[in-house]
């Protein structure tokens, strides 16, 4: 199928790295892996961070112009299906539903999020547009189980929601683990004989900052143990975050690290650690697991799809710094158990692979096409 792909939150071509950009790119890769011809419909971001009604109205007007131009260009050579990734009140899809209706093609959405508390609030315009798009979609794909009940209520339980665990086609390390550790140890004056923890996360003034605070609190409880933490990430909250972590123990800040070198960090480390406060599925933890790295994280339903408790990692109550520290300490104190967990994680990396996701996505697209034909009687 010819698929028009759109990510209103952040397109896969955006210059700033994030989990959203990463997942958008992975969806494109998976759709192509399934044999589909995918094109980026528009780079327009509909994201409004502050709840500015005037900005939201301006974005809608721009989106209307983009929609008219898209329809003019593609009326004769239309796509077979429109695919939108990540829609919620701060980033509604103003383009996809209109294009799909005018061109009589199926409309599929991945990662739909409904926040009833935003109805009538600062993002009311985005909330209403998102709810309308979710209600009209031929098929929906949910990455985080926590989102499904609200979406199902909006859809009146029509059964068109398919769960899909996050996935990743992780590249292999470019060197062996001893070689990677030796290089990092030399560069950052680290002891390769002690356990290395790894964290990959942006340093933003939001829940990321709060996760870093909890991480610093937990590591402060582990000062008496041997460990080093390597952090890949940067951002506007670094000046606030860095002193907290430096006070907790031996921490190395790697700054911004290119996406294609992050697997090297995971392959060199012993445990990925991240509290994951209020996160859906934390792409960094998906990548850590895909690289065979055990994880200690705060429990979230989306993360529990990726990290198998006591098998490939340890999940602790969300926001509980003491429990988070205890889980890390448990693995630091028991090297054989940590090694066995690493072996199990490496053995199960296939469950997160691109092949499996591509097959699931293709099944959803074919079902959407069939649903659309039955519902409207159009050829699509």
C-alpha positions as CSV (number, residue, x, y, z in Angstrom):
1,X,0.0,0.0,0.0
2,X,1.0,3.6,-0.5
3,X,0.8,5.1,3.0
4,X,0.8,8.8,3.9
5,X,2.5,9.1,7.3
6,X,2.0,12.0,9.7
7,X,3.3,12.7,13.3
8,X,1.7,15.9,14.6
9,X,3.7,15.8,17.8
10,X,7.1,15.5,16.2
11,X,8.0,14.2,12.7
12,X,10.7,11.6,12.2
13,X,12.7,14.3,10.4
14,X,12.8,16.7,13.4
15,X,16.3,17.8,14.4
16,X,15.8,17.4,18.2
17,X,16.1,13.8,19.4
18,X,13.3,12.4,21.6
19,X,11.3,9.2,22.2
20,X,8.6,10.6,20.0
21,X,10.9,11.2,17.1
22,X,12.4,7.8,17.6
23,X,9.1,6.0,17.6
24,X,7.9,7.9,14.5
25,X,10.9,6.8,12.6
26,X,10.5,3.2,13.8
27,X,6.9,3.1,12.6
28,X,8.0,4.2,9.2
29,X,10.8,1.6,9.2
30,X,8.3,-1.1,10.3
31,X,5.7,-0.2,7.7
32,X,8.4,-0.2,5.0
33,X,9.7,-3.5,6.3
34,X,6.2,-4.9,5.8
35,X,6.4,-4.0,2.1
36,X,4.5,-0.7,2.1
37,X,5.5,2.5,0.3
38,X,5.6,5.2,3.0
39,X,5.9,9.0,2.5
40,X,5.8,11.8,5.0
41,X,2.6,13.6,4.4
42,X,3.6,16.8,6.2
43,X,6.3,18.0,8.7
44,X,3.8,20.4,10.4
45,X,3.9,20.2,14.2
46,X,0.5,20.9,15.9
47,X,2.1,20.8,19.4
48,X,1.2,23.5,21.9
49,X,3.1,23.2,25.2
50,X,1.5,26.0,27.2
51,X,-2.2,25.9,26.5
52,X,-2.2,29.0,24.3
53,X,-5.7,29.2,22.6
54,X,-4.5,31.7,20.0
55,X,-1.5,29.6,19.1
56,X,-3.8,26.5,18.8
57,X,-6.2,28.4,16.5
58,X,-3.2,29.6,14.4
59,X,-1.9,26.1,14.0
60,X,-5.4,24.9,12.9
61,X,-5.5,27.6,10.2
62,X,-2.0,26.6,9.0
63,X,-3.1,22.9,9.0
64,X,-6.2,23.8,6.9
65,X,-3.9,25.4,4.2
66,X,-1.7,22.3,4.3
67,X,-4.7,20.1,3.9
68,X,-5.9,22.0,0.8
69,X,-2.4,21.8,-0.8
70,X,-2.1,18.1,0.0
71,X,-5.5,17.4,-1.6
72,X,-4.7,19.4,-4.7
73,X,-1.4,17.5,-5.2
74,X,-2.8,14.0,-4.4
75,X,-6.4,13.9,-5.7
76,X,-5.4,11.9,-8.8
77,X,-2.6,9.9,-7.2
78,X,-4.0,9.4,-3.8
79,X,-2.4,7.3,-1.1
80,X,-4.1,4.0,-0.2
81,X,-4.2,4.8,3.6
82,X,-3.4,7.6,6.0
83,X,-1.4,6.7,9.1
84,X,-1.1,9.1,12.0
85,X,1.2,8.6,15.1
86,X,0.6,10.1,18.6
87,X,-2.5,12.2,18.9
88,X,-3.6,13.9,22.1
89,X,-4.9,17.3,23.3
90,X,-1.5,19.1,22.9
91,X,-0.9,17.7,19.4
92,X,-4.1,17.0,17.5
93,X,-4.3,15.8,14.0
94,X,-5.9,18.6,12.0
95,X,-4.9,17.1,8.6
96,X,-5.4,13.3,8.5
97,X,-9.2,13.1,9.1
98,X,-10.0,15.7,6.5
99,X,-7.7,14.2,3.8
100,X,-8.9,10.6,4.5
101,X,-12.6,11.7,4.2
102,X,-12.0,13.7,1.0
103,X,-10.0,11.0,-0.7
104,X,-12.1,8.2,0.7
105,X,-9.2,6.3,2.1
106,X,-8.8,4.4,5.5
107,X,-7.5,6.4,8.5
108,X,-5.3,4.6,11.0
109,X,-3.9,6.1,14.2
110,X,-1.2,4.8,16.5
111,X,-0.8,5.9,20.1
112,X,-4.1,7.7,20.6
113,X,-4.5,9.4,24.0
114,X,-7.7,10.8,25.5
115,X,-7.6,13.1,28.5
116,X,-11.2,13.7,29.7
117,X,-9.9,16.2,32.2
118,X,-8.8,18.5,29.4
119,X,-12.4,18.9,28.0
120,X,-13.1,22.7,28.3
121,X,-9.6,23.4,29.6
122,X,-6.7,25.4,28.0
123,X,-6.3,22.7,25.3
124,X,-10.1,22.4,24.7
125,X,-9.6,22.9,20.9
126,X,-7.0,20.2,20.7
127,X,-8.9,17.9,23.0
128,X,-12.1,18.1,20.8
129,X,-10.1,17.6,17.6
130,X,-8.3,14.6,19.0
131,X,-11.4,13.0,20.3
132,X,-13.1,13.5,16.9
133,X,-10.2,12.0,15.0
134,X,-10.0,9.0,17.4
135,X,-13.7,8.4,17.0
136,X,-13.5,8.5,13.2
137,X,-10.4,6.3,12.8
138,X,-10.9,2.9,11.0
139,X,-8.3,1.3,13.3
140,X,-6.3,2.3,16.4
141,X,-3.0,1.0,17.7
142,X,-2.2,1.4,21.4
143,X,1.3,1.2,22.7
144,X,0.5,1.9,26.4
145,X,-2.3,-0.3,28.0
146,X,-3.2,2.6,30.3
147,X,-4.6,4.5,27.3
148,X,-7.0,1.8,26.1
149,X,-9.9,2.2,28.5
150,X,-10.5,5.9,27.8
151,X,-10.1,5.4,24.1
152,X,-12.5,2.4,24.2
153,X,-15.1,4.5,25.9
154,X,-14.8,7.1,23.3
155,X,-15.2,4.4,20.6
156,X,-18.1,2.8,22.5
157,X,-16.2,-0.5,22.6
158,X,-16.2,-1.2,18.8
159,X,-13.2,-3.5,19.1
160,X,-11.0,-1.6,16.6
161,X,-8.1,-1.1,19.1
162,X,-5.1,-3.3,18.7
163,X,-2.4,-3.4,21.4
164,X,1.1,-3.3,20.1
165,X,4.1,-3.4,22.5
166,X,6.9,-0.9,21.7
167,X,9.6,-2.3,19.4
168,X,13.0,-1.6,18.1
169,X,15.4,-2.9,15.5
170,X,18.5,-2.5,17.7
171,X,21.9,-2.6,15.8
172,X,24.6,-4.8,17.3
173,X,27.4,-3.2,19.2
174,X,30.3,-2.2,16.9
175,X,32.8,-3.7,19.3
176,X,32.9,-6.4,22.0
177,X,31.8,-5.5,25.5
178,X,35.4,-5.6,26.9
179,X,36.6,-3.3,24.1
180,X,33.7,-0.9,24.6
181,X,34.3,-0.8,28.4
182,X,38.0,-0.3,27.9
183,X,37.5,2.7,25.6
184,X,34.9,4.4,27.9
185,X,37.1,3.7,31.0
186,X,40.1,5.3,29.4
187,X,38.1,8.3,28.1
188,X,36.3,9.0,31.4
189,X,38.7,7.6,34.0
190,X,36.4,4.8,35.0
191,X,37.1,1.5,36.7
192,X,36.0,-1.2,34.3
193,X,36.0,-3.8,37.1
194,X,33.0,-2.2,38.9
195,X,29.3,-2.4,37.7
196,X,28.3,0.4,35.3
197,X,24.8,1.8,35.3
198,X,23.4,3.6,32.3
199,X,20.7,6.3,31.8
200,X,19.6,7.8,28.5
201,X,17.2,10.6,28.9
202,X,16.7,14.3,27.9
203,X,17.1,16.8,30.7
204,X,13.9,18.8,30.3
205,X,11.9,20.9,32.7
206,X,9.1,18.4,33.1
207,X,8.7,14.8,34.3
208,X,12.2,14.0,33.0
209,X,13.6,16.4,35.6
210,X,11.5,14.7,38.3
211,X,12.8,11.3,37.3
212,X,16.4,12.6,37.5
213,X,15.6,13.9,41.0
214,X,14.4,10.5,42.1
215,X,17.3,8.8,40.5
216,X,19.7,11.1,42.4
217,X,17.8,10.3,45.6
218,X,18.0,6.6,45.0
219,X,21.7,6.6,44.2
220,X,22.4,8.6,47.3
221,X,21.3,5.6,49.3
222,X,23.9,3.5,47.5
223,X,27.0,5.5,48.1
224,X,28.6,2.7,50.1
225,X,28.5,0.4,47.1
226,X,30.8,0.3,44.0
227,X,29.1,1.6,40.9
228,X,29.5,4.2,38.2
229,X,26.6,5.9,36.3
230,X,27.0,7.0,32.7
231,X,24.3,9.5,31.5
232,X,23.6,10.2,27.9
233,X,21.4,13.2,27.6
234,X,21.3,17.0,27.7
235,X,18.8,19.8,27.9
236,X,17.7,23.0,29.6
237,X,17.5,21.4,33.1
238,X,21.1,20.1,33.1
239,X,22.4,22.9,35.4
240,X,19.8,21.8,38.0
241,X,20.1,18.1,37.5
242,X,23.9,17.7,37.4
243,X,24.7,18.8,40.9
244,X,22.1,16.4,42.4
245,X,23.6,13.4,40.7
246,X,27.2,14.4,41.3
247,X,26.4,14.5,45.0
248,X,25.1,11.0,44.8
249,X,28.2,9.3,43.6
250,X,30.5,8.5,40.7
251,X,28.6,10.0,37.7
252,X,29.8,10.7,34.1
253,X,27.8,13.0,31.9
254,X,28.2,12.1,28.3
255,X,26.0,14.9,27.0
256,X,24.2,14.5,23.7
257,X,25.0,11.1,22.2
258,X,24.1,10.2,18.6
259,X,21.3,7.7,18.2
260,X,23.5,5.2,16.4
261,X,26.1,5.1,19.2
262,X,23.7,4.6,22.1
263,X,23.7,0.8,21.6
264,X,27.4,0.9,22.3
265,X,26.7,2.5,25.7
266,X,24.1,-0.2,26.5
267,X,26.4,-3.0,25.5
268,X,29.1,-1.6,27.7
269,X,26.9,-1.2,30.7
270,X,25.6,-3.7,33.3
271,X,22.2,-2.2,34.2
272,X,19.9,0.4,32.7
273,X,18.3,2.6,35.4
274,X,15.4,5.0,35.0
275,X,12.5,5.9,37.3
276,X,10.2,6.6,34.3
277,X,7.8,8.8,36.2
278,X,4.5,9.3,34.2
279,X,6.0,7.8,31.1
280,X,4.2,5.6,28.7
281,X,6.8,3.1,27.6
282,X,10.2,4.9,27.7
283,X,11.9,4.2,24.4
284,X,15.3,4.3,26.1
285,X,14.3,1.2,28.1
286,X,13.0,-0.5,25.0
287,X,16.4,0.1,23.4
288,X,18.2,-1.1,26.5
289,X,16.2,-4.4,26.5
290,X,16.7,-4.8,22.8
291,X,20.4,-4.6,23.4
292,X,20.2,-7.3,26.0
293,X,20.6,-5.0,29.0
294,X,18.8,-5.7,32.3
295,X,16.6,-2.8,33.5
296,X,15.6,-1.3,36.8
297,X,12.7,1.1,36.3
298,X,9.6,2.4,37.9
299,X,6.5,0.4,37.2
300,X,4.3,1.7,34.4
301,X,1.9,-0.6,32.3
302,X,3.7,0.3,29.1
303,X,7.1,-0.5,30.5
304,X,5.8,-3.8,31.9
305,X,5.2,-4.9,28.3
306,X,8.9,-4.6,27.7
307,X,10.6,-5.4,31.0
308,X,9.6,-8.9,32.4
309,X,9.7,-8.7,36.2
310,X,12.5,-10.7,37.8
311,X,13.4,-12.1,34.3
312,X,14.8,-9.2,32.3
313,X,14.7,-6.5,34.9
314,X,13.1,-5.2,38.1
315,X,10.1,-2.8,38.3
316,X,9.5,-0.9,41.5
317,X,6.5,1.2,42.6
318,X,6.4,4.4,40.7
319,X,7.9,7.3,42.6
320,X,9.3,5.1,45.4
321,X,13.0,6.1,45.7
322,X,13.7,3.7,48.5
323,X,12.3,0.7,46.5
324,X,14.2,1.9,43.4
325,X,17.5,2.0,45.3
326,X,16.8,-1.4,46.9
327,X,16.3,-3.0,43.4
328,X,19.5,-1.6,42.1
329,X,21.3,-2.6,45.3
330,X,19.9,-6.1,45.0
331,X,21.6,-6.6,41.5
332,X,24.8,-4.9,42.6
333,X,25.1,-7.3,45.5
334,X,24.5,-10.4,43.5
335,X,26.7,-10.6,40.4
336,X,25.6,-14.1,39.5
337,X,22.0,-13.1,39.5
338,X,22.7,-10.0,37.4
339,X,24.7,-12.1,34.9
340,X,21.8,-14.6,34.7
341,X,19.4,-11.8,34.1
342,X,21.6,-10.4,31.4
343,X,21.6,-13.8,29.7
344,X,17.8,-14.0,29.8
345,X,17.5,-10.5,28.4
346,X,19.8,-11.3,25.5
347,X,17.9,-14.5,24.8
348,X,14.6,-12.6,24.5
349,X,15.5,-9.6,22.4
350,X,13.6,-11.1,19.4
351,X,10.3,-10.2,21.2
352,X,11.0,-6.5,20.6
353,X,12.2,-6.9,17.0
354,X,11.0,-5.1,13.8
355,X,9.8,-8.3,12.1
356,X,7.2,-9.0,14.7
357,X,6.0,-5.4,14.8
358,X,5.8,-5.2,10.9
359,X,3.6,-8.3,10.8
360,X,1.3,-6.9,13.4
361,X,1.1,-3.5,11.7
362,X,0.3,-5.1,8.4
363,X,-2.5,-7.1,9.9
364,X,-4.0,-3.8,11.3
365,X,-3.7,-2.0,7.9
366,X,-5.4,-4.8,6.0
367,X,-8.2,-4.9,8.6
368,X,-8.6,-1.1,8.3
369,X,-8.8,-1.4,4.6
370,X,-11.5,-4.1,4.9
371,X,-13.4,-2.2,7.5
372,X,-13.3,0.9,5.3
373,X,-14.7,-0.9,2.3
374,X,-17.5,-2.4,4.3
375,X,-18.4,0.8,6.0
376,X,-18.4,3.1,3.0
377,X,-18.5,0.9,0.0
378,X,-15.6,2.7,-1.6
379,X,-12.6,1.2,-3.3
380,X,-9.5,2.0,-1.2
